[in-house]
Amino acid sequence: MADISTLTNVSSGAIRNAEKATSNVTNPVGKVDERNTFSKILSSTIDNINTTNAYLSDAENAEIEWALGQSDNTHDLTIALNKAQTALQYTVAIRDRVLTAYNQLMQMQF
């Protein structure tokens, strides 16, 4: 299963293992096998988008609580914002790669 460290060319096994152990976002492609049908890939992609939306919502709620003075912990706010930013960057990177692959397929001549 590919992880986010392959997108950023990180070669550290410790980083790769930590990402696998703590990440809620899964790779929509995964390992190639016969059971990897389009519906399975689509549902995994939708799960990733929902996870990204949850991170963005959590970050927005943390910002609102901090702005209203209900929370004075900037550490939690920073963590929520960084999680949301990373999830969004990952989602955009996957989208860009899918669009690039689609464009390459459309340019093929048979």
Helices and strands as residue ranges (DSSP letters): H 4-7, H 13-22, H 38-67, H 74-107
